[in-house]
Every structure is written in C-alpha cells, then in structure tokens.
Amino acid sequence: MKPCAIVLLNYNGEGILPSFLPSVLEYSRYELWMIDNASTDGSLTYVKENFPKLPLISLDRNYGFTGGYNLGLEQLKGQYEYLILLNTDVEVTPGWDQSLVDFLANHPDYAAVQPKILSWKDRAYFDYAGAGGGFVDVWGYPYCRGRIWNHLEQDSGQYDDTLQVDWASGACLAMKATDFYTHRGFDASFFAHMEEIDLCWRLRKSGRKIGYLGSAVVYHQGGATLDRASAQKLYLNCRNSLSMLYKNVGVLRFAAIFLAKGFFEGLAAINYLSKGEGQFAKAILRAYGDFLGSKKVKSAPAGTNLPEVGGSGPVGVIFLYFLLLGKRKFTNL
C-alpha cells in the first residue's frame, strides 16, 4: 500500500488552477490526483496541456463536493494509507503534506487533522474555512479559532500549537483512509457545505479524534465555488446543519435545538425581508421545508445509539456571544 494520495476536486477551475496548482506540485511529496466533476470550462484542457502526468478521474456530472469526493475516492480505495483532500484554491508551503501525514502516523487515535489555514488574499489574517481549528457550539453552529462568525483574526502566532478540535476543514483535510471508507465518506445528500463537520462528528462519536497542526500552513482563497454572500450557500448551510444535527444528537436535544434555531433563523429571515433581501429569506425557508420533507427525516430516527458529542468548545451559543456580548476573538470567549 502506498503512503498517501493528495486529491483535488475540480469543477470549472480554469480561472484558479494556474494560480494554485503549481505550488501543490512543487511543494508536495506525495502522489497527486484530480477528480473532475464534469467541468464545462477549459480547466481540463489546462491540466492536460501543462501537467499531462497528473492522474485524472473524470465523473459524468457534477456531484458536488460530497458526491464528487465519494465517487472519486472509491476508485482509490485500498491503494493508500492516508488521504489529503485539498481544495483547488489552496496554496501550500514546503513540507505541508509530510507534516500532516507524520502527525497522523504518530497519533494513531486521531482520524483526521488540518493545518493552519490563512487567507490567500490577505496573508496576515486567518481564512474563513477552518482557520486555527474548528469547534461547534451546543446548537451545532460551527466556529473556529481565528474566525468567530464572520470576523477574522490577524495571525500573530497565537494558534501555532497542536490541539484536539471538533472538526477539521475540508479545504485541507488529511485523514486515515480506513476512517474515511469505514464511515462511508461524506453524506452525499449535503452536496456541499457542512459535510466535513458532519463527518468529523461521526468520527468523534466512534471514539476517534480530530486534530489541528499549527506548524503546517496553507493559504486558502475561499469562495471559489459559492461566495459567502450567496443565498444558495445560506440554503445549504441551514439545511445541512439540520441534517447533521438530526443524525448526530438524540431526539429530545434535536427537538429543542430545532425550535431554538427555527425561532432565531426565522427572525433572520424577517430581517432579510426588511432589508429587501428576499432571496436570503427564501433560502432559509426553503432549507427548513426541504429538510422536513427529506427522506432522511421520514426514514431515520434522530440520533444513534452512540454517545452524543458536540458543543465541546468554550461557549454555549456562539452567535449570542458574538452579537450580544461583542466577543470577536476566540481568546475572549
């Protein structure tokens, strides 16, 4: 079995691949693969002309982040001990992949680990996706060291440590391959967003740990697929958050969270309407409607027989700290 595969998932990446793929090829020790979600632009032509030796797995349509990785990685099953999933808009640094693999090899109780993720656009600041390691609050809302809600901290070395966290970012996610396949990868129904948090939650429920390694650094552009101000992203985040909670917490806890989230996210929808941003209000309502009408709700009980986890960070409800108490930094929580 080979040690590690670095796997990029591409969909219409013609505009970003020239900026990021060269650094991955230059600074990576392990084998590189690309999965393509039936791109319709010139990204595959760019790859074939400039990097003809790069192995390519072509899918017949766009299956999203979740389905694309699940289907592509199934073709690599049994070939590698470790997998590193890397966004196509990430610039890496020397030794990044070796550091992540060494961490997993030296910590067999850990299933996954992420590096420190800084902003590619402004390298003095953390990136939105993952930053200095991710946590979830008691309602399942994700936040990070270096990123509370939409506030990004400047990097001054405050998170150059190694830490056990709740979730590792899908922008750069190193995993023990057997853990990924044993837990059937990502939930394909998510399509995109929240899927890595759900997978890490399931891994932690099985007794595995998730890590953050601050000595390894990458730079993430972010927003290459969906802008953070996108109504579609809001829809996916709301719907997938409900699905994630429904699968991973008990019936009573889910019912309480559902009512609380529904109340506050309903207020958010009203606020969007008052500002003339009806598309965002519709996104929230559609997320709740689609969740309630999904086969997952009709066929599967909330929670499992495994112990519940979640809300292990230093706060109860993150947006209350952010909005009411003005806490903008992780160190202030």
C-alpha positions in Angstrom: 0.0 0.0 0.0 1.3 3.5 -0.9 1.6 6.1 1.9 -0.6 8.9 0.8 -2.7 10.5 -2.0 -3.3 14.2 -2.3 -6.7 14.5 -4.0 -8.1 17.7 -5.6 -11.7 18.0 -6.7 -12.2 20.3 -9.7 -15.2 21.9 -11.2 -14.7 24.6 -13.7 -11.5 25.7 -12.1 -9.9 27.2 -15.2 -9.6 30.6 -13.5 -7.9 29.4 -10.3 -5.8 26.4 -11.3 -2.9 28.4 -12.8 -2.6 30.3 -9.5 -2.7 27.3 -7.2 -1.8 24.0 -8.8 1.9 24.8 -9.5 2.6 25.3 -5.7 0.9 22.0 -5.0 3.0 20.2 -7.5 6.2 22.0 -6.3 5.9 21.5 -2.6 4.1 18.2 -2.3 5.9 14.9 -1.5 3.1 12.5 -2.1 1.2 11.5 -5.2 -1.3 13.9 -6.6 -4.7 13.0 -8.1 -7.5 15.2 -9.6 -11.2 14.3 -9.6 -13.2 16.3 -12.1 -17.0 16.9 -11.6 -17.7 17.1 -15.4 -16.3 20.6 -15.9 -17.6 22.6 -18.8 -14.8 25.2 -19.0 -11.2 24.8 -20.1 -9.8 23.6 -16.8 -9.2 20.0 -18.1 -7.5 21.3 -21.2 -5.2 23.4 -19.0 -4.3 20.4 -16.8 -3.7 18.0 -19.7 -1.6 20.5 -21.6 0.5 21.7 -18.6 0.5 18.7 -16.3 0.0 15.6 -18.6 1.2 13.2 -16.0 -1.3 14.2 -13.4 -3.7 11.3 -12.8 -7.3 12.3 -13.6 -10.6 10.7 -12.5 -13.4 12.1 -14.7 -17.0 11.9 -13.4 -20.1 12.0 -15.7 -21.7 15.0 -14.0 -21.3 17.5 -11.1 -21.9 15.5 -7.9 -20.9 18.4 -5.7 -18.1 18.3 -3.1 -19.6 15.3 -1.3 -20.6 13.1 -4.1 -17.5 14.0 -6.2 -15.1 13.0 -3.5 -17.1 9.9 -2.5 -17.2 8.6 -6.1 -13.6 9.6 -7.0 -12.0 8.3 -3.8 -13.9 5.0 -4.2 -11.6 4.4 -7.2 -8.5 4.8 -4.9 -9.8 2.5 -2.2 -7.2 0.1 -0.8 -4.3 1.8 -2.5 -3.3 4.4 0.1 -2.8 4.5 3.9 -3.6 8.3 4.1 -5.7 10.7 2.1 -5.3 14.5 1.9 -8.3 16.3 0.4 -7.3 19.7 -0.9 -9.3 22.5 -2.5 -8.1 23.7 -5.8 -7.9 27.3 -4.5 -5.3 26.5 -1.8 -1.6 27.4 -2.0 0.6 25.1 0.0 4.0 25.6 1.6 7.1 23.4 1.8 6.7 20.3 3.9 2.9 20.8 4.5 1.8 17.3 3.4 4.7 15.5 5.2 3.8 17.3 8.4 0.1 16.2 8.3 0.9 12.6 7.5 3.6 12.5 10.2 1.1 13.8 12.7 -1.5 11.0 11.9 1.2 8.4 11.9 2.4 9.5 15.3 -1.1 9.8 16.7 -3.0 6.6 15.8 -6.0 7.7 17.9 -6.6 10.6 15.5 -8.6 10.1 12.3 -8.1 13.5 10.7 -6.0 16.7 11.0 -5.9 20.1 9.3 -3.1 22.7 9.1 -3.3 26.4 10.0 -5.3 27.9 7.2 -4.6 31.6 6.4 -6.2 33.9 3.8 -4.6 33.8 0.4 -6.0 37.3 -0.3 -4.6 38.8 2.9 -1.9 36.6 4.4 -1.8 38.4 7.7 -5.2 37.0 8.6 -6.9 33.7 9.1 -9.1 32.2 6.5 -12.8 31.7 7.0 -12.8 28.0 6.3 -11.1 26.2 9.2 -8.7 28.9 10.4 -7.0 27.7 13.6 -9.2 24.7 14.2 -12.9 24.2 14.3 -15.5 23.8 17.1 -19.3 23.5 17.2 -21.5 25.1 19.9 -24.4 23.4 21.7 -26.7 24.3 18.8 -24.4 22.9 16.1 -23.1 26.2 14.8 -19.5 26.0 13.7 -16.8 28.5 14.6 -13.0 28.5 14.6 -10.0 29.8 16.5 -9.2 32.8 14.4 -12.7 33.1 13.0 -15.8 33.8 15.1 -18.9 34.1 12.9 -17.7 36.4 10.1 -14.8 38.1 12.0 -11.3 37.1 11.0 -8.4 37.5 13.4 -4.9 38.6 12.4 -2.3 35.8 12.7 0.3 36.7 15.3 1.3 33.1 16.1 -1.4 32.7 18.7 -2.6 29.4 17.2 0.8 27.9 16.2 0.1 25.0 18.6 -1.3 21.4 18.2 -4.8 20.9 19.5 -7.7 18.4 19.6 -10.7 20.1 17.9 -14.3 19.3 17.0 -13.8 19.4 13.2 -11.1 19.9 10.5 -11.7 22.0 7.4 -12.5 20.3 4.1 -10.3 22.9 2.4 -7.3 20.9 3.5 -8.2 17.7 5.3 -5.7 14.8 6.0 -7.3 11.5 7.0 -6.5 7.9 7.7 -8.0 6.3 4.6 -9.6 3.4 6.6 -11.5 6.0 8.7 -12.9 7.7 5.6 -14.1 4.5 4.0 -15.3 2.8 7.2 -17.6 5.8 7.8 -18.7 5.9 4.1 -17.1 9.2 3.5 -19.2 12.4 3.2 -23.0 12.4 3.3 -23.7 12.8 -0.4 -27.1 14.4 0.2 -25.3 17.5 1.5 -23.9 18.3 -1.9 -21.6 21.0 -0.4 -21.1 22.8 2.9 -21.1 21.4 6.5 -20.1 17.9 5.1 -16.7 17.8 6.8 -18.2 18.9 10.1 -20.7 16.1 9.9 -18.0 13.5 9.0 -15.8 14.7 11.9 -18.8 14.5 14.2 -19.4 10.9 13.2 -15.8 10.1 13.6 -15.7 11.5 17.1 -18.8 9.6 18.1 -17.0 6.4 17.1 -14.2 7.3 19.6 -11.7 8.8 17.1 -10.1 12.3 17.5 -9.7 15.3 15.2 -6.6 17.4 15.3 -5.2 20.8 14.3 -1.5 21.2 13.5 -0.4 24.9 13.6 3.1 24.2 12.4 1.8 23.3 8.9 0.5 26.3 6.9 -1.6 26.7 3.7 -3.3 29.7 2.1 -6.9 29.5 1.0 -8.6 31.8 -1.4 -12.1 30.8 -0.5 -15.4 31.5 -2.3 -14.2 29.7 -5.4 -17.4 27.6 -5.6 -20.0 29.8 -3.8 -19.4 33.3 -2.5 -20.0 33.6 1.3 -22.8 36.1 0.5 -24.6 33.6 -1.8 -28.2 32.7 -1.0 -27.5 29.2 -2.2 -24.7 28.8 0.3 -27.1 30.1 3.1 -29.6 27.5 2.0 -27.1 24.6 2.0 -25.7 25.6 5.4 -29.1 25.9 7.0 -30.4 22.6 5.5 -27.3 20.6 6.1 -26.9 21.9 9.6 -30.3 20.5 10.4 -29.5 17.2 8.8 -26.2 17.0 10.6 -27.8 17.6 14.0 -30.7 15.2 13.2 -28.2 12.4 12.6 -25.8 13.1 15.5 -27.8 14.1 18.6 -30.7 12.5 20.5 -34.4 13.1 19.8 -35.1 15.4 22.7 -32.0 17.5 22.2 -32.7 17.8 18.5 -36.3 18.9 19.1 -35.0 21.7 21.5 -32.3 22.8 19.0 -34.8 22.7 16.1 -37.2 25.0 17.9 -34.5 27.4 19.0 -32.8 27.5 15.6 -36.1 27.9 13.9 -37.0 30.9 16.0 -33.8 32.8 15.6 -33.3 31.9 11.9 -37.0 32.9 11.4 -36.1 36.3 12.8 -33.1 36.4 10.5 -35.4 35.8 7.5 -37.7 38.6 8.6 -34.6 40.9 8.9 -33.6 39.9 5.4 -37.1 40.8 4.1 -37.0 44.2 5.9 -33.7 45.0 4.0 -35.1 44.0 0.7 -33.0 40.8 0.5 -35.8 38.4 -0.1 -33.6 35.8 -1.8 -31.9 35.1 1.6 -35.2 34.9 3.4 -36.4 32.4 0.8 -33.2 30.4 1.2 -33.8 29.9 5.0 -37.5 29.0 4.5 -36.6 26.6 1.7 -33.9 25.0 3.8 -36.4 24.2 6.6 -39.0 23.0 4.1 -36.6 20.7 2.3 -35.2 19.3 5.5 -38.7 18.5 6.8 -39.7 16.9 3.6 -36.5 14.8 3.1 -36.3 11.1 3.2 -33.8 11.3 6.0 -36.4 12.7 8.3 -39.1 10.3 7.2 -36.9 7.1 7.5 -34.3 7.7 10.2 -34.6 8.4 13.9 -32.8 11.4 15.3 -29.5 10.4 16.9 -28.0 7.0 17.2 -27.1 4.5 19.9 -23.6 6.0 20.0 -22.7 8.6 22.7 -23.6 12.2 21.8 -20.8 14.7 21.3 -20.8 18.4 20.3 -20.6 21.7 21.9 -17.1 21.0 23.3 -15.8 24.5 22.7 -15.6 27.2 25.3 -19.1 28.7 24.6 -22.7 27.7 24.7 -24.3 29.5 21.7 -21.7 31.3 19.6 -23.9 34.0 18.0 -25.2 35.2 21.4 -21.6 35.8 22.4 -20.8 37.4 19.1 -23.9 39.6 18.8 -24.9 40.4 22.4 -21.5 40.4 24.2 -19.4 41.6 21.3 -16.9 38.7 21.6 -14.9 38.7 18.3 -11.9 36.6 19.2 -11.6 33.0 20.3 -9.3 34.1 23.2 -12.0 36.4 24.5 -14.7 33.6 24.8 
